[in-house]
Amino acid sequence: MAIGLLAGGSRQAGMRHQPAWLLGLVLLVATAIGGRLAWLQLVHGQENREMADQNRIRLLPRHPMRGRLLDRNGEVLATNLLSYNLYLLPRVVTEERWLSLRDRLAAVLDVSVGELEQKRRNAGSGDGYRIPLAGPLSSVQVLRFKEQGTAFDGINIDVDYLRSYPNGTLASHLLGYTSSINEEEYGRLAREGYRVQDRIGRSGLERVFESHLRGEWGGQQLEVNAAGEVQRVLGDKQARSGKDLNLTLDLELQRAAEKALDGVKKGAIVAMDPQTGAILAMASRPNFDPNMFSKGPTTAEWNELNRPEAPMLNRVLRAFPPASTFKVITALAALESGRFHPDSKILTSKSFCFDGQCYADHGSYGSIGFAFAMAVSSNSFFYRLSLQLGAEDLFKAARRLGFGSPTGIELDEEESAGLLGDPAWKLETLKERWTSVDTITSSIGQGAVSVTPLQMARLYAAIANGGWLVTPHLVEGPSSRENLGLKPSTLKVLRQSLRQVVTSGTATLLNIPGLPPVAGKTGTAEDPPRQDHSWFGGYAPADKPELVIIAFGENSGGYGGTVAAPMVKALMTTWFKSTPPSNEIRPLTPASN
């Protein structure tokens, strides 16, 4: 009995302690829950509220319309076309259902099953609500899908924008092109509002003015439940279109430039307002159609773009030996040095020998002045002139006129600074000292001298506008130019000389009725073992210039007067349609270049 009483006492004692244990357990659980709630609501409350909203609200994106590129008269150079794209809604279409839809969808759209599967897999999770499957779709594909749309619940067609260049290859190098954003770019640009479906400017003005043109995404805001099912539409944010960009380009003159280049396999033309630096035409050959990048180039198109002739290279911004067009610099340097005056005369001869080297010339005219020497492009005149002048003054004048430096045009990443291989450059690069041969060859634009057609346009613009070095530009806006401080007598001699080239020298092709008085200089640059380059740089009207044109044929063969000058004639004929005819003057016996 005693044992029974003891056992009963133990049970009673356990019963008395049980509420204490339960209370402790409850307090422990309550403390843990309270701590967790404090952690979630007080420490990370704002962060969790944002995450909850992100899980509750979804945005179905809507493409922004990219800004247009317009010429100086409002003509459209780049715009947007509506395109239809096919999307999969992954929260509606399960993996099992996708397998049953995939084959039928491929048959309706006439695309491969593999292509659809690859697009689906490549999209990853996307935004969780829409995966692009195909596009842009043709009208036939859209109609066939619509006819059977009820059989494809969870797959729909939406409207997007496709970048379009209505003139095809015209001005392709300066306009540029767009293509899809890649993974590395998305990781870097997502914070700026870019999406995985975005397209980005890759070259030309499309690249430089990306932020101006691109616009801002919009879309529908949807409220969803925990299962991802749409409950209601919370709002509709309209996409903000990008801004249009007004260019200085003249579409009609650009067409004339493109057509003028049909005569050469490789070459470039640039036309510019000499007073402001506004680019009126810029063409390079070979060219490409930027529309192919809107849909994505095929293998054949990609191979065509990468052929040795480099269709995507803007030759207006690449440097080449300038040949006799550079003689303007040599003459300018001599006149500015003070050691020569407007009436100075120098002996010419068919053969010129110096320091054991002999150099041929195409004519012997006795002692002649600057204007005659420029008109007949006498090499021996400039050989002797440069030796008396010296390399230092020659290259000083070249740099003064902008050679060896970028021009400041908007396409800065694509522009070459060219090369002025002066004595310091030769010693540093080739570890050789300067010789008379270097001075002689540099004076006529050969040797280690290369300039871009755009740099050449600045030179001839400076002569035309009275000594101002302009900054070339493609977009309408304030212009910039610098006064070079050239002597009035220097400018007078150069303008008379360039005019005589056309009236009685190597470019009489441009001295015709229907054109105003033209001034300029031809050039033929050697590029062994390949064919020669051909150049012409000039402006019109000679007495009141309003247009500068540089034409260049890369390894075109022929001479500046027979290859490049006709290109300039075509552009000037287009520009000066109503200009009274000029008076013709009987030509001299000129050099061939």
C-alpha positions in Angstrom: 0.0 0.0 0.0 2.9 2.3 0.7 4.2 1.6 -2.7 0.9 2.5 -4.2 0.8 5.8 -2.3 4.3 6.6 -3.5 3.4 5.9 -7.1 0.3 8.0 -6.9 2.3 10.9 -5.4 4.7 10.8 -8.3 1.9 11.0 -10.8 0.4 13.9 -8.9 3.8 15.7 -8.8 4.2 15.2 -12.6 0.7 16.5 -13.1 1.6 19.6 -11.1 4.8 20.3 -13.2 3.1 19.7 -16.7 1.6 23.2 -17.0 5.0 24.7 -16.4 6.6 22.7 -19.2 3.7 23.4 -21.6 4.0 27.1 -20.7 7.7 27.1 -21.4 7.2 25.4 -24.7 4.5 27.9 -25.7 6.7 30.8 -24.7 9.6 29.4 -26.6 7.6 29.0 -29.8 6.0 32.4 -29.4 9.5 33.9 -28.9 10.7 32.3 -32.1 7.7 33.4 -34.1 8.0 36.9 -32.7 11.7 37.1 -33.5 11.0 35.8 -37.0 8.2 38.4 -37.5 10.5 41.1 -36.2 13.2 40.0 -38.5 10.9 40.0 -41.5 8.8 43.1 -40.7 11.2 45.4 -38.9 14.7 44.5 -40.2 13.7 43.5 -43.8 10.2 44.9 -43.9 10.7 47.3 -46.8 12.6 44.7 -48.8 10.0 42.0 -48.3 7.1 44.4 -49.2 8.9 45.2 -52.5 9.4 41.4 -53.2 5.7 40.8 -52.4 4.7 43.4 -54.8 7.0 42.0 -57.5 5.5 38.6 -57.0 2.0 40.0 -57.0 2.4 42.4 -60.0 3.7 41.5 -63.4 4.4 43.7 -66.4 3.6 42.4 -69.9 6.1 44.5 -71.9 5.3 46.6 -74.9 8.1 47.6 -77.3 8.9 51.3 -77.6 9.0 52.7 -81.1 12.6 53.8 -82.1 13.1 57.4 -83.2 13.3 58.0 -87.0 16.3 59.3 -88.9 15.3 62.2 -91.3 17.2 64.1 -93.9 17.4 67.9 -93.9 14.1 68.1 -95.7 12.2 65.6 -93.5 12.6 62.7 -95.9 12.7 59.4 -94.0 16.0 57.5 -93.9 15.3 55.1 -91.1 11.9 54.2 -89.6 9.9 51.3 -88.0 7.6 48.7 -89.4 5.0 46.7 -87.5 6.0 43.1 -87.1 4.1 40.1 -85.8 5.9 37.8 -83.3 4.7 34.5 -81.8 4.9 34.1 -78.0 4.4 31.2 -75.6 2.8 31.7 -72.2 4.7 29.2 -70.0 2.4 29.5 -67.0 -0.5 28.4 -69.2 1.3 25.8 -71.3 2.8 22.9 -69.3 5.8 20.9 -70.5 3.5 18.0 -71.4 1.1 20.2 -73.3 3.9 21.9 -75.1 5.1 18.6 -76.5 1.6 18.0 -78.0 1.4 21.6 -79.4 4.9 21.9 -80.8 4.5 19.7 -83.8 1.2 21.1 -84.9 2.5 24.7 -84.4 5.5 23.9 -86.6 3.2 22.6 -89.3 0.9 25.6 -89.2 3.8 28.1 -89.4 5.9 26.0 -91.8 8.9 26.2 -89.5 11.0 23.4 -88.1 10.2 21.8 -84.7 13.9 22.2 -83.8 13.7 25.9 -84.4 10.7 26.3 -82.0 12.3 24.1 -79.4 15.6 26.0 -79.6 13.8 29.4 -79.2 11.9 28.1 -76.2 15.1 26.7 -74.5 17.2 29.8 -75.3 14.7 32.1 -73.7 15.2 30.5 -70.3 12.8 31.7 -67.7 12.5 35.1 -69.4 10.0 37.3 -67.5 8.1 34.1 -66.6 5.1 35.2 -68.6 6.1 35.3 -72.2 8.7 33.5 -74.3 9.3 34.6 -78.0 9.0 31.6 -80.3 9.1 33.0 -83.8 9.1 36.3 -85.7 8.8 38.4 -87.6 5.9 36.4 -89.1 4.7 36.8 -92.6 1.1 37.7 -93.3 0.4 34.2 -94.5 1.8 32.8 -91.2 -0.4 35.2 -89.2 -3.5 34.2 -91.1 -2.9 30.5 -90.8 -2.3 30.8 -87.0 -5.4 33.0 -86.6 -7.5 30.4 -88.4 -6.6 27.8 -85.8 -5.9 30.1 -82.9 -8.4 28.3 -80.5 -6.4 25.2 -80.8 -3.3 26.9 -79.4 -4.4 28.3 -76.1 -1.4 29.7 -74.3 0.3 30.8 -77.5 -0.4 34.2 -79.0 0.7 36.7 -81.5 1.7 40.2 -80.5 2.7 43.3 -82.5 6.3 44.7 -82.2 8.4 47.1 -84.2 11.0 46.2 -86.8 13.7 48.7 -87.8 13.4 49.6 -91.4 15.6 51.5 -93.9 13.3 52.3 -96.8 16.2 53.3 -99.1 18.1 50.0 -98.7 21.8 50.4 -99.0 21.7 54.2 -99.4 23.8 55.9 -96.7 24.1 52.6 -94.8 27.6 53.4 -93.4 26.6 56.7 -91.7 23.1 55.5 -90.7 24.4 52.2 -89.2 22.2 49.3 -88.1 20.7 47.7 -85.0 20.7 44.2 -83.7 19.6 42.2 -80.6 21.2 42.9 -77.3 23.5 40.2 -76.1 23.9 38.6 -72.6 26.9 40.7 -71.5 25.2 44.0 -72.7 21.9 43.1 -70.9 23.8 42.5 -67.6 25.3 45.9 -68.0 22.4 47.8 -69.3 19.4 46.3 -67.5 19.6 49.0 -64.8 19.1 51.6 -67.6 15.8 50.0 -68.6 16.9 47.6 -71.3 15.2 44.3 -71.7 16.3 41.0 -73.2 14.1 41.7 -76.2 15.8 45.0 -76.9 17.7 46.0 -80.0 20.7 48.3 -79.8 22.5 50.5 -82.3 25.7 48.8 -83.5 27.3 51.3 -85.9 26.9 54.8 -87.5 24.3 57.2 -86.1 22.2 54.3 -84.7 25.1 53.6 -82.3 26.1 57.2 -81.5 22.6 58.4 -80.7 21.3 55.2 -79.1 20.0 56.9 -76.0 18.2 59.6 -78.1 16.6 57.1 -80.4 15.7 54.1 -78.2 12.6 55.2 -76.2 11.2 53.6 -73.1 9.3 50.3 -72.6 5.7 50.2 -71.6 3.2 47.4 -71.0 0.2 46.1 -69.0 0.4 45.7 -65.2 -1.3 42.5 -64.1 -2.1 41.3 -60.6 -1.5 37.6 -60.2 -2.2 35.1 -57.4 0.3 32.6 -55.8 -0.3 30.2 -58.6 0.6 32.8 -61.2 -2.9 33.2 -62.4 -3.9 36.7 -63.7 -6.5 38.2 -61.4 -7.0 41.7 -62.9 -5.4 44.4 -65.0 -4.0 47.1 -62.7 -2.8 49.6 -65.3 -1.5 50.1 -68.8 1.7 52.0 -69.2 2.2 53.3 -72.7 5.6 52.9 -74.3 7.4 56.1 -74.9 8.7 56.5 -78.4 12.3 57.5 -79.1 13.1 61.0 -80.5 13.5 61.6 -84.2 17.0 62.7 -85.4 17.2 65.4 -88.0 20.3 65.0 -90.2 22.1 67.5 -92.4 22.0 64.9 -95.3 20.3 65.8 -98.5 18.5 62.7 -99.9 18.7 63.7 -103.5 22.4 64.6 -103.4 23.0 61.3 -101.5 21.3 59.4 -104.3 23.6 61.1 -106.8 26.6 60.2 -104.7 25.6 56.6 -104.5 25.0 56.4 -108.3 28.3 58.2 -109.0 30.2 55.4 -107.1 28.7 52.8 -109.4 31.8 53.3 -111.6 34.3 52.0 -109.0 34.4 48.8 -107.0 35.7 50.6 -103.9 35.6 54.3 -103.2 34.0 57.2 -101.3 32.3 60.6 -101.8 31.7 63.3 -99.2 29.9 66.6 -99.9 29.9 69.3 -97.3 28.8 72.9 -96.7 32.1 74.7 -96.5 30.7 77.4 -94.3 29.2 75.3 -91.5 30.7 71.8 -92.0 27.2 70.2 -92.5 27.5 66.9 -94.4 25.2 66.9 -97.3 26.2 63.5 -98.7 28.4 60.7 -97.5 28.7 57.5 -99.5 31.1 54.5 -99.4 31.4 51.6 -101.8 31.0 48.7 -101.4 28.0 49.1 -99.1 25.5 46.9 -97.3 21.8 46.7 -96.6 21.1 47.4 -92.9 17.7 45.8 -93.2 19.3 42.4 -93.1 20.2 43.0 -89.5 16.6 43.7 -88.5 15.7 40.1 -89.2 19.2 38.7 -88.7 21.6 38.0 -91.5 21.6 34.6 -93.1 24.9 32.7 -93.4 25.2 33.8 -97.1 24.6 37.4 -96.1 27.1 37.2 -93.3 29.8 35.8 -95.6 29.1 38.6 -98.1 29.6 41.2 -95.3 33.0 39.7 -94.4 34.5 39.4 -97.9 37.9 41.1 -98.4 36.4 44.2 -100.0 35.0 45.1 -96.5 31.5 46.3 -97.4 30.9 47.6 -93.9 34.0 49.9 -93.9 33.2 53.6 -94.2 35.9 54.7 -96.6 35.0 58.4 -96.1 36.6 57.9 -92.6 39.6 55.8 -93.6 43.0 57.1 -94.6 44.7 56.8 -98.0 47.7 58.4 -99.7 46.3 61.8 -101.0 48.7 62.3 -104.0 48.5 65.6 -105.8 45.5 66.8 -103.8 48.0 67.3 -101.0 50.0 69.8 -103.1 47.6 72.5 -101.8 49.2 71.9 -98.3 52.7 72.2 -99.8 51.8 75.5 -101.5 50.1 76.8 -98.4 53.1 76.0 -96.2 55.4 77.7 -98.6 53.3 80.9 -98.8 52.7 81.0 -95.1 56.4 80.5 -94.3 57.3 84.0 -95.6 60.1 82.5 -97.8 57.9 82.5 -100.9 55.5 85.2 -102.2 52.5 85.0 -104.6 54.7 85.8 -107.6 57.5 83.3 -106.8 58.6 81.2 -109.7 60.4 77.8 -109.6 62.1 75.8 -112.4 60.4 72.7 -113.7 61.9 69.8 -115.7 61.0 66.4 -117.0 63.7 64.9 -114.8 64.9 66.1 -111.4 67.9 64.7 -109.6 68.9 65.3 -106.0 71.2 63.4 -103.5 71.9 60.7 -106.1 68.1 60.1 -106.8 66.3 61.1 -109.9 62.6 61.8 -110.2 60.6 61.9 -113.4 58.0 64.6 -114.2 55.3 64.6 -117.0 56.3 67.9 -118.4 58.9 70.7 -118.5 57.4 74.2 -118.5 60.4 76.3 -117.5 60.1 78.6 -114.5 56.4 78.8 -113.5 54.3 80.2 -110.6 51.9 78.5 -108.2 48.8 78.7 -110.3 50.3 77.2 -113.4 52.1 74.5 -111.3 48.8 73.5 -109.7 46.9 73.6 -113.0 49.3 71.2 -114.8 50.2 69.4 -111.5 54.0 69.8 -112.0 55.8 67.4 -109.6 59.2 69.0 -110.2 57.9 72.4 -109.1 56.8 70.9 -105.8 60.0 68.8 -105.4 62.1 71.9 -105.5 59.7 73.9 -103.5 59.6 71.4 -100.6 63.4 71.1 -100.5 63.7 74.8 -100.0 60.8 74.9 -97.6 61.8 71.9 -95.4 59.9 69.1 -93.8 59.2 71.0 -90.5 57.1 73.7 -92.2 55.4 71.3 -94.5 54.1 69.1 -91.7 53.3 72.1 -89.5 51.0 73.4 -92.2 49.4 69.9 -92.6 48.6 69.7 -88.8 47.3 73.3 -88.9 44.7 72.2 -91.5 43.6 69.3 -89.4 45.6 66.4 -90.9 46.8 63.8 -88.4 43.8 64.4 -86.1 40.2 63.3 -86.0 37.8 65.8 -87.5 35.3 65.9 -84.6 32.4 64.3 -86.6 29.9 62.3 -84.6 31.1 59.0 -85.9 34.2 59.3 -83.7 34.8 55.6 -83.0 34.9 54.8 -86.7 37.2 57.7 -87.8 40.9 57.3 -88.6 43.2 60.1 -87.7 45.4 59.4 -90.7 49.1 59.6 -90.7 51.7 62.3 -91.1 55.0 60.5 -91.2 57.3 63.4 -90.2 61.0 63.1 -89.2 60.1 62.4 -85.5 57.6 59.6 -86.6 60.2 58.0 -88.9 62.9 58.0 -86.2 60.6 56.6 -83.6 58.8 54.0 -85.8 61.3 53.0 -88.3 64.5 53.9 -86.4 65.7 55.8 -89.5 66.7 59.4 -90.1 64.8 61.7 -92.4 66.2 62.1 -95.9 65.6 64.3 -98.9 63.6 61.5 -100.5 61.1 61.7 -97.7 60.6 65.4 -98.1 60.2 65.1 -101.9 57.6 62.2 -101.7 55.7 63.9 -98.9 55.4 67.1 -100.8 53.3 65.4 -103.5 51.2 63.3 -101.1 53.1 60.1 -101.3 55.4 58.4 -98.8 54.2 58.0 -95.2 51.3 60.4 -95.6 47.7 59.3 -95.5 44.5 61.3 -95.1 40.8 60.6 -95.0 38.4 62.0 -97.6 36.7 63.8 -94.8 39.9 65.5 -93.7 40.5 66.5 -97.3 37.0 68.0 -97.4 38.0 70.2 -94.4 41.1 71.4 -96.3 39.2 72.4 -99.4 36.5 74.0 -97.3 39.1 76.2 -95.5 40.3 77.5 -98.8 36.7 78.0 -100.0 35.4 79.8 -96.9 38.3 82.2 -96.3 40.4 80.3 -93.8 38.1 78.7 -91.4 38.6 75.1 -90.2 35.1 73.7 -89.8 33.9 70.7 -87.7 32.0 68.3 -90.0 28.7 67.2 -88.6 25.8 64.9 -89.6 23.1 66.1 -87.2 21.3 69.4 -87.4 22.5 71.8 -84.7 25.0 74.6 -84.0 28.1 74.5 -86.1 31.7 75.0 -84.9 34.7 76.4 -86.8 38.1 77.8 -86.0 39.9 80.7 -87.7 43.2 79.5 -89.0 44.6 83.0 -89.4 45.9 82.4 -93.0 47.3 85.3 -94.9 44.8 86.8 -97.4 47.5 86.7 -100.0 47.9 82.9 -99.4 44.1 82.3 -99.8 44.0 84.4 -103.0 46.9 82.4 -104.6 45.3 79.0 -103.7 41.9 80.0 -104.9 43.3 81.3 -108.2 45.4 78.1 -108.5 42.5 75.7 -107.9 40.3 77.6 -110.3 42.9 77.4 -113.0 43.1 73.5 -112.6 39.5 73.5 -113.9 39.7 76.2 -116.5 42.9 75.1 -118.1 44.5 72.2 -116.2 43.8 68.6 -115.3 40.1 69.0 -114.5 38.6 70.8 -117.6 35.9 68.1 -117.5 34.2 70.3 -114.9 34.5 73.5 -117.0 31.2 73.1 -118.8 27.9 74.9 -119.4 25.3 74.1 -116.8 27.8 74.2 -113.8 28.9 77.3 -111.9 32.6 78.1 -111.9 34.3 75.1 -110.2 37.7 75.1 -108.4 39.6 72.0 -107.3 42.5 69.6 -107.7 43.0 66.1 -109.1 45.2 63.5 -107.7 46.5 60.0 -108.7 48.1 58.0 -105.9 50.4 55.1 -106.4 49.7 51.9 -104.5 52.0 49.2 -105.9 51.5 46.4 -106.8 47.8 47.4 -106.9 46.2 49.9 -109.2 46.4 53.6 -108.5 43.9 55.5 -106.3 42.1 58.5 -107.9 41.1 61.7 -106.2 39.4 65.0 -106.8 38.8 67.7 -104.2 37.0 70.9 -105.1 34.2 73.4 -104.5 31.7 75.6 -106.3 30.8 78.3 -107.1 34.4 79.4 -107.2 33.6 83.0 -106.3 31.1 82.2 -103.6 31.5 78.6 -102.5 28.5 76.7 -101.1 29.5 73.1 -101.8 32.7 71.2 -101.2 33.0 67.7 -102.7 35.7 65.1 -102.4 35.6 62.0 -104.6 37.9 59.0 -104.2 38.4 55.7 -106.1 40.4 53.1 -104.2 42.7 51.1 -106.5 40.4 52.3 -109.3 43.1 52.7 -111.9 42.9 55.7 -114.2 43.5 59.3 -113.1 41.9 61.8 -110.8 40.7 63.8 -113.8 39.2 60.7 -115.6 37.8 58.7 -112.6 37.1 61.0 -109.6 36.3 64.3 -111.5 33.3 62.7 -113.3 31.9 61.7 -109.9 32.1 65.3 -108.7 30.5 66.4 -112.0 27.5 64.2 -111.3 26.9 65.6 -107.8 27.4 69.2 -108.9 25.0 68.7 -111.7 22.4 67.5 -109.2 23.0 70.3 -106.8 23.3 73.2 -109.2 20.4 72.5 -111.4 19.5 76.1 -112.0 23.0 77.6 -112.1 23.8 79.7 -115.2 26.5 78.2 -117.4 30.1 79.2 -116.9 32.5 80.6 -119.5 34.9 78.1 -120.9 38.6 78.9 -121.2 41.0 77.1 -123.6 43.0 74.5 -121.6 46.7 74.3 -121.3 48.6 71.0 -121.9 48.1 69.5 -118.4 49.5 66.5 -116.6 47.4 63.4 -116.6 46.7 63.3 -112.9 
